[in-house]
């Protein structure tokens, strides 16, 4: 609110009002302190005392996000004001007239075309200052028309939400906008148009329950409150006090509903990176430069029993690069994408978009962590169901934008726990396998460490399957195999040899397409060389697969896996005549 402004006084002269407003102070609704308006504006309408982000007008949003503050406002459909002749304490027509006078906008939706990072883009803003951004017929028509405009122009569409939900004064006509706007979103998806949702404070009700939660990528502005029902309503309904962070942007991130939480000042830069990848802008990569951490010079315990178990120990070496190390070394303009949109964010399964050298791609993989804290955080690279469901979501994202999928798998297996079983671990792994086999886009899977059981093959059903030289692939760990079959863990090396789990074995069994050579001492001794070799090998496979029509890829992929194990005679025992 404006300090010194009396309740009920309306603005009848916009120029005089703005001139006076620039000289006044703003009282922060969060910390209660007074902020000089010029400081408030310079700080992108964020309280410099407590960091509370205030509602921005559509013009302010456009100036913030478009290049050089240059944009062109679209003309949106005009609808009748009060189809239900609604009156509460005041006539709906009067409320509309007051909102228009105070804000200078006709209704809650304003749309403009401009450029973000050199990419032509349409931005549609729900104006929280206009009847709290509530969605009625005018807003619904405006959103639909804006999306159809982006579809016609074949350019990305960004939806900025700030709303209390559906507009009560239009009752069922407002409710139907949830379905109407969803129809328009489906058209964007069907035609491969990038649809990014920027959720700001507040976003609730029928807006979150329709177009606001259907984006390719969800960005929550830091400090935003986002939900379906309001906090007060929920507390009254369940008779419980809710957590302090309930329905905050950070809460939604933890629960898998948004990809990232971004401060207002960083939004434009983040959008530029995302749009560049999704629209496949040309990219010239920098040389790979990454240092190898100092390895433990002590002899690895257990080495020397046989070659197979030596590979097991090399695959598990603590100094071996993991998923996020490969991202830092090889991938440029990386954007981490979080959440399965159903339950949670699983840090054991990482994924996002970026440039694999010069190729825009979706990259997924398990991260094991390196320190005690990061290993616990990433659960030693063993995903829960939400991790595999996130992988499926990113595979479908890749398919929509015809981006190759690159998976770098390295896991002892899917996480074994009661909560994982309750949330459908088996179904999540099975669906990941099925999704990987069906996507119509190039898919390269690389074993960069341990290929443990279903946890690995869940993201391993690629058109091309590669293994680094000192990696393993097996249905169970050799130690567990020895304990079960030999009844003694000391036979683990014997089990490893019998299981034929090395990269060389996989090539002989026609399970993998290529072995990527490692430095002589192993990947853990020379990260630079390892990453250069892996980057080149994957890039070659992508270039080869991009020559094949995408519609043919699922059939070829299916035939590849169906052929596996049919003609395995290399290690097969001889049959007696009577067995034939």
C-alpha positions as CSV (number, residue, x, y, z in Angstrom):
1,X,0.0,0.0,0.0
2,X,1.0,3.7,-0.4
3,X,1.9,5.4,2.8
4,X,-0.5,8.2,3.5
5,X,-3.1,7.1,1.0
6,X,-6.6,7.0,2.5
7,X,-8.7,3.9,1.9
8,X,-11.4,4.4,-0.7
9,X,-9.8,7.3,-2.6
10,X,-9.6,6.5,-6.3
11,X,-7.2,7.7,-8.9
12,X,-8.7,9.9,-11.6
13,X,-5.5,11.3,-13.1
14,X,-2.9,8.6,-13.9
15,X,-0.2,11.1,-14.8
16,X,-0.6,13.1,-11.5
17,X,-0.9,9.8,-9.6
18,X,2.3,8.4,-11.0
19,X,4.2,11.6,-10.5
20,X,3.3,11.8,-6.8
21,X,3.8,8.0,-6.4
22,X,7.5,8.3,-7.5
23,X,8.1,10.7,-4.6
24,X,6.4,8.6,-1.9
25,X,7.3,5.7,0.2
26,X,6.0,2.1,0.0
27,X,5.1,0.1,3.1
28,X,6.3,-3.5,2.7
29,X,3.4,-5.9,3.4
30,X,5.9,-8.5,4.6
31,X,8.3,-6.7,7.0
32,X,6.1,-3.6,7.6
33,X,9.0,-1.2,6.9
34,X,8.9,1.9,4.7
35,X,10.8,1.7,1.4
36,X,11.6,4.7,-0.8
37,X,9.8,4.1,-4.1
38,X,12.9,4.8,-6.3
39,X,14.9,2.1,-4.3
40,X,12.0,-0.2,-4.6
41,X,11.8,0.3,-8.4
42,X,15.5,0.0,-8.9
43,X,15.4,-3.3,-7.0
44,X,12.9,-4.8,-9.5
45,X,10.0,-4.1,-7.1
46,X,11.5,-6.2,-4.4
47,X,11.8,-4.9,-0.8
48,X,15.5,-4.3,-0.2
49,X,15.0,-4.9,3.5
50,X,13.3,-8.3,3.6
51,X,13.4,-9.5,-0.1
52,X,9.6,-9.7,-0.5
53,X,8.8,-9.6,-4.2
54,X,5.8,-7.4,-4.9
55,X,3.3,-7.9,-7.7
56,X,4.5,-6.5,-11.0
57,X,2.3,-4.9,-13.6
58,X,2.3,-6.4,-17.1
59,X,4.5,-3.5,-18.4
60,X,7.0,-4.1,-15.7
61,X,7.1,-7.8,-16.5
62,X,7.6,-7.2,-20.2
63,X,10.4,-4.6,-19.5
64,X,12.1,-7.1,-17.2
65,X,12.0,-10.1,-19.5
66,X,12.2,-8.8,-23.1
67,X,15.5,-7.6,-24.6
68,X,16.1,-3.9,-24.5
69,X,12.6,-3.2,-23.0
70,X,11.2,-3.5,-26.5
71,X,7.9,-5.2,-27.0
72,X,4.6,-4.9,-28.8
73,X,1.3,-5.4,-27.1
74,X,-1.3,-7.7,-28.7
75,X,-4.9,-6.8,-29.2
76,X,-7.0,-9.4,-27.3
77,X,-10.7,-10.3,-27.7
78,X,-13.3,-8.1,-25.9
79,X,-16.2,-9.9,-24.1
80,X,-19.4,-8.6,-22.5
81,X,-18.8,-7.4,-18.9
82,X,-21.5,-9.0,-16.8
83,X,-23.3,-12.0,-18.5
84,X,-24.8,-13.1,-15.2
85,X,-25.8,-9.7,-14.0
86,X,-24.0,-10.5,-10.7
87,X,-24.4,-8.3,-7.6
88,X,-22.9,-8.9,-4.1
89,X,-22.1,-6.0,-1.9
90,X,-21.5,-4.1,-5.1
91,X,-22.5,-4.7,-8.8
92,X,-19.9,-6.7,-10.7
93,X,-20.0,-4.0,-13.5
94,X,-18.9,-1.4,-10.9
95,X,-16.1,-3.6,-9.7
96,X,-14.8,-4.0,-13.2
97,X,-15.0,-0.2,-13.8
98,X,-13.0,0.5,-10.6
99,X,-10.4,-2.1,-11.5
100,X,-10.0,-0.6,-15.0
101,X,-9.7,2.9,-13.5
102,X,-7.1,1.9,-10.9
103,X,-4.9,-0.3,-13.1
104,X,-5.3,1.2,-16.6
105,X,-6.0,-2.3,-18.0
106,X,-9.2,-3.7,-19.5
107,X,-9.0,-7.0,-17.7
108,X,-6.5,-9.4,-16.0
109,X,-4.7,-10.6,-19.1
110,X,-2.1,-8.7,-21.1
111,X,0.0,-10.2,-23.9
112,X,3.0,-8.9,-25.8
113,X,5.5,-10.1,-28.4
114,X,9.2,-9.4,-28.1
115,X,12.6,-11.0,-28.1
116,X,14.4,-12.9,-25.3
117,X,18.0,-13.6,-25.9
118,X,17.4,-12.9,-29.6
119,X,14.5,-15.4,-29.8
120,X,11.1,-14.1,-30.8
121,X,8.7,-15.0,-27.9
122,X,5.2,-14.3,-26.7
123,X,4.6,-13.5,-23.0
124,X,1.1,-13.5,-21.5
125,X,0.7,-12.0,-18.0
126,X,-2.1,-12.5,-15.5
127,X,-2.2,-9.1,-13.7
128,X,-2.5,-9.6,-10.0
129,X,-3.5,-6.0,-9.5
130,X,-6.7,-6.5,-11.6
131,X,-9.2,-8.2,-9.2
132,X,-6.3,-10.3,-7.9
133,X,-5.7,-11.7,-11.4
134,X,-8.9,-13.7,-11.2
135,X,-9.9,-15.7,-14.4
136,X,-13.1,-14.9,-16.1
137,X,-14.3,-15.0,-19.7
138,X,-12.1,-12.1,-20.8
139,X,-9.0,-13.8,-19.2
140,X,-9.9,-17.1,-20.7
141,X,-10.4,-15.7,-24.2
142,X,-7.2,-13.7,-23.8
143,X,-5.1,-16.7,-22.9
144,X,-6.6,-18.8,-25.7
145,X,-6.0,-16.1,-28.3
146,X,-2.5,-15.5,-27.0
147,X,-1.6,-19.2,-27.3
148,X,-3.1,-19.4,-30.8
149,X,-1.0,-16.4,-31.7
150,X,2.2,-18.1,-30.5
151,X,1.2,-21.2,-32.4
152,X,0.6,-19.2,-35.6
153,X,3.9,-17.5,-35.2
154,X,5.6,-20.8,-34.2
155,X,7.4,-19.1,-31.3
156,X,7.8,-19.9,-27.6
157,X,5.0,-19.0,-25.2
158,X,5.6,-17.9,-21.6
159,X,2.7,-17.7,-19.2
160,X,3.3,-15.4,-16.1
161,X,0.7,-16.3,-13.5
162,X,-0.5,-14.1,-10.6
163,X,-4.0,-15.0,-9.6
164,X,-6.4,-15.9,-6.8
165,X,-8.1,-18.4,-9.1
166,X,-11.4,-18.4,-10.9
167,X,-13.6,-15.3,-10.8
168,X,-16.6,-15.9,-8.6
169,X,-18.8,-13.2,-10.2
170,X,-18.8,-15.3,-13.4
171,X,-19.5,-18.7,-11.7
172,X,-19.7,-21.6,-14.2
173,X,-18.5,-19.4,-17.1
174,X,-15.3,-18.9,-15.1
175,X,-15.0,-22.6,-14.3
176,X,-15.2,-23.5,-18.0
177,X,-12.1,-21.4,-18.7
178,X,-10.1,-24.2,-17.0
179,X,-11.1,-26.5,-19.8
180,X,-10.8,-23.9,-22.6
181,X,-7.3,-22.9,-21.7
182,X,-6.3,-26.5,-21.4
183,X,-7.4,-27.1,-25.0
184,X,-5.1,-24.3,-26.1
185,X,-2.2,-25.7,-24.1
186,X,-2.7,-29.1,-25.7
187,X,-2.4,-27.4,-29.1
188,X,0.9,-25.9,-28.1
189,X,2.2,-29.3,-27.0
190,X,0.9,-31.1,-30.1
191,X,2.7,-28.6,-32.4
192,X,6.0,-28.6,-30.5
193,X,5.8,-25.0,-29.2
194,X,7.8,-24.4,-26.0
195,X,5.4,-23.6,-23.2
196,X,7.1,-22.2,-20.1
197,X,5.1,-21.2,-17.0
198,X,6.5,-18.6,-14.6
199,X,4.6,-18.9,-11.3
200,X,4.6,-15.7,-9.2
201,X,3.0,-14.6,-5.9
202,X,0.2,-15.5,-5.5
203,X,-1.0,-18.3,-7.8
204,X,-4.0,-20.3,-6.7
205,X,-7.2,-22.1,-7.5
206,X,-8.5,-22.7,-11.0
207,X,-5.4,-21.2,-12.5
208,X,-3.0,-23.7,-10.9
209,X,-5.5,-26.5,-11.6
210,X,-5.4,-25.8,-15.3
211,X,-2.9,-24.1,-17.6
212,X,-0.4,-23.0,-14.9
213,X,0.6,-26.6,-14.1
214,X,0.8,-27.9,-17.7
215,X,4.0,-26.3,-18.9
216,X,7.0,-28.0,-20.4
217,X,9.0,-26.2,-17.7
218,X,7.8,-24.6,-14.5
219,X,9.7,-21.8,-13.0
220,X,8.6,-20.5,-9.5
221,X,9.7,-17.0,-8.6
222,X,11.5,-17.0,-5.3
223,X,9.1,-16.2,-2.4
224,X,5.9,-17.1,-4.4
225,X,3.0,-18.7,-2.7
226,X,1.4,-21.4,-5.0
227,X,-1.4,-23.9,-4.4
228,X,-4.9,-25.0,-5.0
229,X,-6.9,-24.2,-1.9
230,X,-5.7,-21.3,0.4
231,X,-3.8,-22.0,3.5
232,X,-6.6,-20.7,5.8
233,X,-9.2,-23.0,4.1
234,X,-7.0,-26.0,4.5
235,X,-6.3,-25.4,8.1
236,X,-10.0,-25.0,8.8
237,X,-10.8,-28.1,7.0
238,X,-8.2,-30.4,8.6
239,X,-8.1,-28.7,12.0
240,X,-4.3,-28.6,11.9
241,X,-1.5,-26.0,11.8
242,X,0.4,-26.2,8.5
243,X,4.2,-26.0,8.2
244,X,5.6,-22.4,7.8
245,X,6.9,-23.2,4.3
246,X,3.6,-24.7,3.1
247,X,2.7,-23.7,-0.4
248,X,5.9,-21.7,-0.9
249,X,7.9,-22.0,-4.1
250,X,10.5,-24.0,-2.2
251,X,7.9,-26.3,-0.9
252,X,6.6,-27.0,-4.4
253,X,10.2,-27.7,-5.6
254,X,10.7,-30.3,-2.8
255,X,7.4,-31.9,-3.7
256,X,8.3,-32.2,-7.4
257,X,5.9,-29.6,-8.9
258,X,8.3,-27.0,-10.2
259,X,11.6,-27.4,-12.1
260,X,13.4,-24.5,-10.3
261,X,13.0,-21.6,-7.9
262,X,14.6,-18.5,-9.4
263,X,15.1,-15.0,-7.9
264,X,13.4,-12.2,-10.0
265,X,16.7,-10.7,-10.9
266,X,17.9,-13.9,-12.6
267,X,14.7,-14.8,-14.5
268,X,15.7,-13.3,-17.8
269,X,19.1,-15.0,-18.0
270,X,17.5,-18.3,-17.0
271,X,14.9,-18.0,-19.8
272,X,17.5,-17.1,-22.3
273,X,19.4,-20.4,-21.6
274,X,16.2,-22.5,-21.7
275,X,14.9,-21.0,-24.9
276,X,18.2,-21.4,-26.7
277,X,18.2,-25.1,-26.1
278,X,14.5,-25.8,-26.7
279,X,14.7,-23.8,-30.0
280,X,18.0,-25.4,-31.0
281,X,20.0,-22.2,-31.4
282,X,23.5,-22.8,-32.9
283,X,26.2,-23.2,-30.3
284,X,30.0,-23.2,-30.5
285,X,31.4,-25.3,-27.6
286,X,34.5,-24.4,-25.6
287,X,37.3,-26.9,-25.2
288,X,36.8,-29.3,-22.3
289,X,38.9,-28.2,-19.4
290,X,38.5,-30.0,-16.1
291,X,41.0,-31.0,-13.4
292,X,41.3,-34.5,-12.0
293,X,40.9,-34.6,-8.2
294,X,43.9,-36.0,-6.4
295,X,43.3,-39.7,-6.2
296,X,44.0,-41.9,-3.2
297,X,47.5,-43.4,-4.0
298,X,47.0,-46.4,-1.8
299,X,46.4,-49.7,-3.6
300,X,42.7,-50.4,-4.0
301,X,41.7,-53.1,-1.6
302,X,40.7,-56.4,-3.3
303,X,42.4,-55.7,-6.6
304,X,44.3,-58.6,-8.2
305,X,42.0,-61.6,-7.6
306,X,40.8,-61.6,-11.2
307,X,40.2,-59.3,-14.1
308,X,36.4,-59.3,-13.7
309,X,36.5,-58.2,-10.0
310,X,39.2,-55.7,-10.8
311,X,36.7,-54.0,-13.2
312,X,34.1,-54.1,-10.4
313,X,36.4,-52.1,-8.1
314,X,37.4,-49.7,-10.9
315,X,33.7,-49.0,-11.7
316,X,33.1,-48.2,-8.0
317,X,36.3,-46.2,-7.5
318,X,35.6,-43.1,-5.3
319,X,37.6,-40.8,-7.6
320,X,35.7,-41.9,-10.7
321,X,33.7,-39.0,-12.4
322,X,30.0,-39.1,-11.7
323,X,27.0,-37.6,-13.5
324,X,27.3,-34.0,-12.3
325,X,31.1,-34.1,-13.0
326,X,30.4,-35.1,-16.6
327,X,27.8,-32.2,-16.8
328,X,30.4,-29.7,-15.5
329,X,33.1,-31.0,-17.8
330,X,31.2,-31.6,-21.1
331,X,27.8,-29.8,-21.1
332,X,27.4,-26.1,-21.6
333,X,24.4,-23.8,-20.8
334,X,23.1,-26.5,-18.4
335,X,19.7,-26.1,-16.8
336,X,18.8,-28.6,-14.1
337,X,15.1,-29.6,-14.3
338,X,13.5,-31.0,-11.1
339,X,10.5,-33.0,-10.0
340,X,8.2,-35.7,-11.3
341,X,5.0,-33.4,-11.1
342,X,3.5,-36.1,-8.9
343,X,5.2,-36.4,-5.6
344,X,8.7,-35.1,-5.2
345,X,12.2,-34.2,-6.5
346,X,14.7,-37.1,-6.3
347,X,18.3,-35.9,-6.2
348,X,19.5,-39.5,-7.0
349,X,18.2,-39.1,-10.5
350,X,19.4,-35.9,-12.1
351,X,18.4,-34.4,-15.4
352,X,18.1,-31.3,-17.5
353,X,18.8,-29.6,-20.8
354,X,22.0,-28.1,-22.2
355,X,24.5,-28.4,-25.1
356,X,26.4,-31.6,-25.4
357,X,29.3,-29.9,-27.2
358,X,27.4,-28.3,-30.1
359,X,24.2,-30.4,-29.8
360,X,21.2,-29.3,-27.7
361,X,20.0,-32.3,-25.7
362,X,18.2,-33.7,-22.7
363,X,20.6,-35.4,-20.4
364,X,19.7,-37.7,-17.5
365,X,21.6,-39.9,-15.1
366,X,22.1,-41.1,-11.5
367,X,24.4,-39.1,-9.3
368,X,26.1,-40.9,-6.4
369,X,27.7,-38.0,-4.6
370,X,31.3,-37.8,-3.4
371,X,31.4,-36.6,0.2
372,X,29.5,-38.1,3.1
373,X,26.9,-35.3,2.9
374,X,26.4,-35.5,-0.9
375,X,26.2,-39.3,-0.9
376,X,23.5,-39.2,1.6
377,X,21.7,-36.4,-0.3
378,X,21.9,-38.2,-3.6
379,X,21.1,-41.6,-1.8
380,X,24.3,-43.1,-3.4
381,X,22.7,-42.9,-6.8
382,X,19.8,-45.2,-6.0
383,X,16.6,-43.5,-7.2
384,X,13.1,-43.6,-5.7
385,X,10.0,-44.0,-8.0
386,X,9.8,-40.2,-8.4
387,X,13.4,-40.2,-9.9
388,X,12.4,-42.7,-12.6
389,X,9.1,-40.7,-13.2
390,X,11.2,-37.6,-13.6
391,X,13.3,-39.4,-16.2
392,X,10.2,-40.4,-18.1
393,X,9.0,-36.7,-18.0
394,X,12.3,-35.6,-19.5
395,X,12.3,-38.3,-22.1
396,X,8.9,-37.0,-23.3
397,X,10.2,-33.4,-23.2
398,X,13.0,-34.5,-25.5
399,X,10.6,-36.2,-27.8
400,X,8.4,-33.1,-28.1
401,X,11.3,-30.8,-29.1
402,X,13.1,-33.6,-31.1
403,X,16.2,-33.3,-28.8
404,X,18.4,-36.4,-28.4
405,X,18.3,-38.1,-25.0
406,X,21.6,-38.9,-23.4
407,X,21.6,-41.0,-20.3
408,X,24.7,-41.6,-18.2
409,X,23.7,-44.4,-15.9
410,X,25.7,-45.3,-12.8
411,X,23.8,-47.0,-10.0
412,X,23.9,-50.1,-7.8
413,X,20.2,-50.3,-8.4
414,X,16.8,-48.8,-7.6
415,X,16.4,-47.8,-4.0
416,X,15.1,-50.6,-1.8
417,X,12.8,-49.2,0.9
418,X,9.3,-49.4,2.2
419,X,8.4,-45.9,1.0
420,X,9.7,-46.7,-2.5
421,X,7.5,-49.8,-2.6
422,X,4.5,-47.9,-1.4
423,X,4.9,-45.3,-4.2
424,X,5.3,-48.0,-6.9
425,X,9.0,-48.7,-7.5
426,X,8.4,-51.6,-9.8
427,X,5.9,-49.7,-11.9
428,X,8.2,-46.6,-12.1
429,X,11.1,-48.7,-13.4
430,X,8.9,-50.6,-15.9
431,X,7.4,-47.4,-17.2
432,X,10.9,-45.9,-17.7
433,X,11.9,-48.9,-19.8
434,X,8.7,-48.6,-21.8
435,X,9.1,-44.9,-22.3
436,X,12.7,-45.2,-23.4
437,X,11.7,-47.8,-26.0
438,X,8.9,-45.7,-27.4
439,X,10.2,-42.1,-27.7
440,X,10.6,-40.8,-31.2
441,X,14.0,-39.1,-30.8
442,X,17.6,-40.3,-30.8
443,X,18.5,-42.0,-27.5
444,X,22.1,-42.8,-26.4
445,X,22.6,-44.6,-23.1
446,X,26.1,-44.8,-21.6
447,X,27.2,-46.9,-18.7
448,X,29.7,-44.7,-16.9
449,X,30.2,-46.8,-13.7
450,X,27.9,-49.5,-12.2
451,X,25.1,-50.8,-14.3
452,X,23.0,-52.3,-11.5
453,X,19.9,-54.3,-12.3
454,X,16.6,-52.7,-13.2
455,X,17.8,-49.4,-11.7
456,X,20.2,-49.2,-14.7
457,X,18.2,-50.6,-17.6
458,X,15.4,-48.2,-16.6
459,X,17.4,-45.5,-18.4
460,X,19.5,-47.8,-20.6
461,X,17.2,-48.8,-23.5
462,X,18.9,-46.5,-26.0
463,X,19.3,-46.7,-29.8
464,X,22.9,-47.0,-29.0
465,X,24.2,-48.4,-25.7
466,X,27.8,-47.6,-24.8
467,X,30.1,-48.6,-21.9
468,X,33.2,-47.0,-20.6
469,X,36.0,-49.5,-20.6
470,X,36.1,-50.2,-16.8
471,X,32.4,-50.4,-16.1
472,X,30.2,-53.3,-15.2
473,X,26.6,-54.4,-16.1
474,X,24.8,-57.1,-14.1
475,X,21.5,-58.2,-12.7
476,X,23.0,-58.3,-9.1
477,X,26.2,-57.2,-7.4
478,X,28.8,-60.0,-7.4
479,X,29.0,-59.9,-3.6
480,X,25.3,-60.6,-3.3
481,X,25.5,-63.3,-6.0
482,X,28.3,-65.0,-4.0
483,X,26.3,-64.8,-0.8
484,X,23.2,-66.4,-2.4
485,X,24.8,-69.0,-4.6
486,X,28.1,-69.8,-3.0
487,X,26.7,-69.1,0.5
488,X,29.9,-67.1,1.2
489,X,30.8,-63.6,0.2
490,X,34.5,-64.5,-0.2
491,X,33.6,-66.0,-3.6
492,X,32.7,-62.5,-4.9
493,X,35.6,-62.5,-7.5
494,X,34.6,-66.0,-8.6
495,X,31.0,-64.8,-9.0
496,X,32.1,-61.7,-10.9
497,X,34.1,-63.8,-13.4
498,X,31.2,-66.3,-13.8
499,X,28.6,-63.5,-14.3
500,X,30.5,-62.1,-17.4
501,X,29.7,-58.5,-16.3
502,X,32.6,-56.5,-17.9
503,X,32.3,-54.2,-20.9
504,X,34.2,-56.7,-23.0
505,X,31.7,-59.4,-22.0
506,X,28.8,-57.1,-22.9
507,X,30.3,-56.5,-26.3
508,X,30.8,-60.2,-26.9
509,X,27.2,-60.8,-25.9
510,X,25.9,-58.1,-28.2
511,X,24.5,-56.1,-25.3
512,X,26.4,-52.9,-26.0
513,X,27.3,-51.2,-29.3
514,X,30.6,-49.6,-28.4
515,X,33.2,-49.6,-25.7
516,X,34.7,-46.2,-24.9
517,X,38.3,-46.4,-24.1
518,X,39.5,-45.0,-20.7
519,X,43.0,-43.6,-19.9
520,X,45.5,-46.3,-19.0
521,X,45.0,-46.0,-15.3
522,X,41.2,-45.7,-15.5
523,X,38.8,-42.8,-15.7
524,X,39.5,-41.9,-12.1
525,X,43.1,-41.0,-13.0
526,X,42.5,-38.6,-15.9
527,X,39.1,-36.8,-16.1
528,X,40.1,-34.6,-18.9
529,X,40.9,-37.4,-21.3
530,X,37.9,-39.5,-20.2
531,X,35.5,-36.7,-20.9
532,X,37.0,-35.9,-24.3
533,X,36.7,-39.5,-25.3
534,X,33.1,-39.8,-24.0
535,X,32.1,-36.5,-25.6
536,X,33.4,-37.5,-29.0
537,X,31.9,-41.0,-28.8
538,X,28.4,-39.7,-27.9
539,X,28.5,-36.9,-30.5
540,X,29.3,-39.5,-33.2
541,X,26.4,-41.6,-32.2
542,X,24.0,-38.6,-32.2
543,X,25.2,-37.6,-35.7
544,X,24.6,-41.1,-36.9
545,X,21.1,-41.4,-35.4
546,X,20.0,-38.0,-36.6
547,X,20.2,-39.4,-40.2
548,X,17.4,-41.8,-39.4
549,X,13.7,-40.5,-39.5
550,X,12.5,-40.1,-36.0
551,X,9.4,-42.2,-36.7
552,X,11.6,-45.2,-37.5
553,X,13.6,-45.0,-34.3
554,X,11.2,-46.8,-31.9
555,X,10.8,-49.7,-34.3
556,X,14.5,-50.1,-34.8
557,X,15.1,-49.8,-31.1
558,X,12.6,-52.5,-30.3
559,X,14.1,-54.8,-32.9
560,X,17.5,-54.2,-31.4
561,X,16.4,-55.3,-27.9
562,X,14.3,-58.2,-29.2
563,X,17.4,-59.6,-31.0
564,X,19.4,-59.6,-27.8
565,X,20.0,-63.0,-26.1
566,X,18.5,-64.9,-29.1
567,X,21.8,-66.2,-30.5
568,X,24.0,-66.2,-27.5
569,X,26.3,-69.2,-28.0
570,X,29.6,-67.8,-26.8
571,X,29.4,-69.1,-23.3
572,X,26.6,-71.7,-23.8
573,X,27.4,-75.2,-22.5
574,X,27.3,-78.1,-24.9
575,X,24.0,-80.0,-25.2
576,X,23.7,-83.8,-25.1
577,X,21.9,-85.3,-28.1
578,X,19.0,-86.3,-25.9
579,X,18.5,-82.7,-24.9
580,X,18.1,-81.5,-28.4
